[in-house]
Amino acid sequence: MLTLMGSLFPKETQQKESTMTSITNPKPTPDFLVAHEKLLGGVSGFFLFIVGLAIFQDFVESRRSGYAFYFNESLLFKTIWFLFIPILAVLYKRLRNKSLDSTIKTATFIVLPTVAHFFILPFIAVALSVLFYEGSYDLYKFFSYTLSHDLYKLVIVYSGFVLGFKLFKNGSRISPGVQESGPLKKIIINNGQNNQIVCVEDIIQITSATPYVYIHLGNKKFLHSETLKSLSQQLDNNTFVRIHKSIMVNVTKVLSFKSRLNGDYDLLLTNNDTVRLSRTYAANFKKHFKTSHRDTA
């Protein structure tokens, strides 16, 4: 089931490269992992509680209406709630490394698990009915029952989960070094119990390492748990300029730039690194220099 769900979502790019800094462990801190485990544990507990409550409701209704109560049959029709647990676990794993920066992406993460749940549920229910009963329930009846009775539950749960995650992620994305007003002056890079304070003016370039970034200082670089887009919104855009979809440079650290004769440029930085300036960002980059600056084409 998890393999099927995993195929519905594009595999996120895993960050494999090791850092060349005093930060030797770029993996999430133990507290971070514990928080994730508590969240998923809480979600699982919530749906198990819903199942128990729904079965009790069936029992009360059977006594009120005077018909026999069958626990196995009641449990079978609560499969919808059990299935939320693994699907939400897969969804949460995908959402952690994705940026819901558009309506289309947000809608996709709501529709895909809803559709997957809708089609997986009847097959599981039929399989369980074979185990608990001599005969099996009709597959079409489960599809029609889910469509007429449970579809709204799927939409509400997955919409609430995705939108809640998006709201929480956007609210917690602000760096610990963000000031109340004006662009960032310092950034605090956390690595477990260690906190590295970086002066923004010393940064040479920032490169994407989805879902993190590398902050380059001289011949060192620090892995920071934030996105390039988020940092670009917090830094002074007169100093830090995008030169590529995955690179942002401090223009005060650029020594020279040389044309590649195809619209792109090679920038020489103060730490002797050479980075490519994409033609897409070239015009905006040049605006940050006086007109007396000339390239070496």
C-alpha positions in Angstrom: 0.0 0.0 0.0 2.8 2.4 0.9 4.6 1.6 -2.3 1.5 2.4 -4.3 1.1 5.7 -2.5 4.8 6.5 -2.9 4.5 6.2 -6.7 1.7 8.8 -6.7 4.1 11.5 -5.5 7.4 12.5 -7.2 10.4 11.4 -5.1 12.0 14.3 -3.4 15.7 15.0 -4.0 17.7 13.7 -1.1 20.5 15.9 0.1 23.6 13.6 0.1 26.6 16.0 0.0 28.6 16.4 3.2 29.4 19.9 4.4 33.0 21.3 4.5 32.5 23.1 7.8 32.6 22.6 11.5 29.0 21.4 11.2 29.5 17.7 10.8 25.9 16.4 11.1 23.4 18.1 8.7 20.7 15.6 9.6 17.7 16.7 11.6 18.3 17.0 15.3 16.9 14.3 17.7 14.3 16.8 19.0 13.2 17.4 15.4 12.7 13.6 14.8 10.9 13.2 18.1 8.5 16.0 17.1 7.7 14.2 13.9 7.1 10.9 15.7 4.8 12.6 18.2 2.8 14.2 15.3 2.3 10.9 13.5 1.6 9.1 16.7 -1.0 11.7 17.6 -2.6 11.4 14.2 -2.7 7.6 14.6 -4.2 7.8 18.0 -6.8 10.3 16.8 -8.1 8.0 14.0 -8.1 4.9 16.3 -10.2 6.9 18.7 -12.6 7.8 15.9 -12.8 4.1 15.0 -13.7 3.2 18.6 -16.2 5.9 18.8 -17.9 5.0 15.5 -18.1 1.3 16.5 -19.7 2.3 19.9 -22.2 4.4 18.0 -23.1 1.4 15.8 -23.6 -0.6 19.0 -25.9 2.0 20.6 -27.9 2.3 17.3 -28.3 -1.5 17.2 -29.7 -1.5 20.8 -32.0 1.5 20.0 -33.4 -0.1 16.8 -33.6 -3.6 18.2 -31.3 -5.4 15.7 -28.2 -7.6 16.3 -24.8 -5.9 16.6 -21.9 -7.6 14.7 -18.6 -6.3 15.8 -16.7 -7.6 12.7 -19.1 -6.0 10.3 -19.0 -2.7 12.1 -15.2 -2.8 12.1 -15.1 -3.6 8.4 -17.0 -0.5 7.5 -14.5 1.6 9.6 -11.6 0.6 7.3 -11.8 4.1 5.9 -10.4 5.5 9.2 -7.6 3.0 9.5 -6.4 3.8 5.9 -5.9 7.4 6.8 -2.9 6.5 9.0 -0.5 5.1 6.4 -1.6 7.5 3.6 -1.1 10.5 5.9 2.3 9.2 6.9 3.4 9.1 3.3 1.8 12.4 2.5 3.6 14.0 5.5 6.9 12.6 4.4 6.4 14.2 0.9 5.2 17.5 2.3 8.2 18.0 4.5 10.5 18.5 1.5 8.0 20.3 -0.7 7.2 24.0 -1.0 3.4 24.6 -1.4 4.0 28.0 -3.1 1.2 27.7 -5.6 -2.5 26.8 -5.6 -1.9 24.0 -8.1 0.7 22.3 -5.9 -1.5 22.6 -2.8 -4.5 21.2 -4.7 -2.4 18.4 -6.1 -1.4 17.3 -2.6 -5.1 17.2 -1.6 -6.4 15.5 -4.7 -3.8 12.7 -5.0 -4.2 11.1 -1.6 -8.0 11.6 -1.8 -8.1 9.7 -5.1 -5.7 7.0 -3.8 -7.8 6.5 -0.7 -11.0 6.3 -2.7 -9.7 3.5 -5.0 -7.6 1.6 -2.4 -10.3 1.4 0.2 -12.8 -0.9 -1.6 -10.1 -3.4 -2.5 -9.0 -3.6 1.1 -12.5 -3.8 2.4 -13.3 -6.7 0.0 -10.1 -8.5 1.1 -11.0 -8.2 4.7 -14.6 -9.4 4.1 -13.1 -12.6 2.6 -11.2 -13.1 5.9 -14.1 -12.4 8.2 -17.0 -13.8 6.2 -17.7 -16.9 4.1 -18.5 -14.7 1.1 -17.1 -11.4 0.0 -18.9 -8.1 -0.3 -19.3 -6.8 -3.9 -16.5 -4.5 -5.0 -18.9 -2.1 -6.8 -21.0 -1.7 -3.7 -18.0 -0.6 -1.7 -17.1 1.9 -4.4 -20.6 3.3 -4.5 -20.9 3.3 -0.7 -17.6 5.2 -0.4 -18.7 7.7 -3.1 -22.1 8.3 -1.5 -21.2 8.2 2.2 -17.5 8.8 2.7 -16.1 11.1 -0.1 -16.7 14.2 1.9 -14.7 12.7 4.8 -11.7 12.2 2.5 -11.8 15.7 1.2 -12.2 17.3 4.6 -9.3 15.3 6.2 -6.8 15.7 3.4 -7.7 19.3 2.8 -7.4 20.1 6.5 -4.1 18.2 6.8 -2.4 19.8 3.8 -3.7 23.4 4.5 -2.8 23.0 8.2 0.7 21.8 7.3 1.1 24.7 4.8 0.1 27.2 7.5 2.4 25.7 10.1 5.3 25.5 7.7 5.0 29.1 6.6 4.7 30.3 10.1 7.8 28.4 11.3 10.0 29.2 8.3 11.3 32.5 9.7 15.0 32.1 10.6 16.0 32.5 14.2 18.1 35.4 13.1 15.3 37.4 11.6 14.9 40.9 13.0 11.6 42.6 13.5 12.3 45.2 10.8 14.7 45.6 7.9 16.8 43.0 6.2 18.8 40.3 8.1 22.1 41.3 9.7 22.9 37.9 11.3 21.8 34.4 10.7 21.8 31.7 13.5 22.6 28.2 12.1 21.6 25.5 14.4 23.3 22.1 14.6 21.9 20.2 17.6 23.2 22.0 20.7 25.6 24.2 18.7 24.6 27.6 17.3 26.8 29.2 14.7 26.2 33.0 14.3 27.0 34.2 10.8 27.2 37.9 9.8 25.3 38.4 6.7 27.9 40.8 5.3 30.5 38.0 5.4 28.4 35.7 3.2 29.9 35.2 -0.3 27.2 33.1 -1.9 24.2 31.0 -1.0 23.4 27.8 -2.9 20.4 25.6 -2.9 20.6 22.1 -1.4 16.9 21.3 -1.4 15.3 21.5 1.1 18.2 23.3 2.7 20.8 25.9 1.6 24.6 26.1 1.8 25.9 29.5 3.2 29.4 30.1 1.9 31.9 32.0 4.0 35.4 32.1 2.6 36.5 28.5 2.1 33.8 27.1 4.4 30.1 26.5 3.9 27.4 25.9 6.4 24.2 23.8 5.9 21.2 25.9 6.9 17.6 24.6 7.3 15.9 27.2 5.1 15.0 27.6 1.4 16.7 29.9 -1.0 13.4 31.6 -1.7 12.8 32.3 1.9 16.2 33.7 2.5 16.0 35.9 -0.6 12.9 37.5 1.0 14.7 38.3 4.2 18.1 39.6 2.9 18.9 43.0 1.4 18.0 42.5 -2.3 20.5 45.3 -3.2 23.3 43.2 -1.9 22.2 39.6 -2.4 21.2 38.9 -6.0 20.0 35.7 -7.8 22.4 34.7 -10.6 20.9 31.3 -11.1 17.7 29.4 -10.0 19.9 27.7 -7.3 22.5 30.4 -6.5 22.4 33.8 -4.9 25.6 35.9 -4.5 26.7 38.9 -2.4 27.5 41.5 -5.1 30.1 43.1 -2.8 32.0 39.8 -3.1 32.2 39.7 -6.9 35.7 40.6 -8.3 34.9 40.4 -12.0 32.6 38.7 -14.5 33.4 37.4 -17.9 31.1 36.7 -20.8 30.8 33.2 -22.2 29.6 34.7 -25.5 26.3 32.9 -25.2 24.5 35.2 -22.8 25.9 33.6 -19.7 28.8 34.9 -17.6 31.4 33.6 -15.2 31.7 35.4 -11.9 34.9 35.5 -10.0 34.3 35.7 -6.2 36.6 36.9 -3.4 37.2 33.3 -2.3 38.4 32.5 -5.9 35.3 30.5 -6.7 33.9 30.8 -10.1 30.1 30.6 -10.5 27.9 30.9 -13.6 25.6 33.9 -14.1 22.6 32.7 -16.1 21.5 34.9 -19.0 18.0 35.0 -17.4 19.4 36.9 -14.4 22.2 38.9 -16.2 20.3 42.1 -16.7 19.2 42.4 -13.1 22.7 41.5 -11.9 24.3 44.3 -13.9 21.8 46.9 -12.5 23.7 46.6 -9.1 26.9 48.0 -10.6 27.8 51.4 -11.9 27.7 51.9 -15.6 31.5 52.3 -15.6 31.8 48.6 -14.9 32.5 46.7 -18.0 32.6 43.0 -18.6 35.6 41.3 -20.2 33.8 39.8 -23.2 
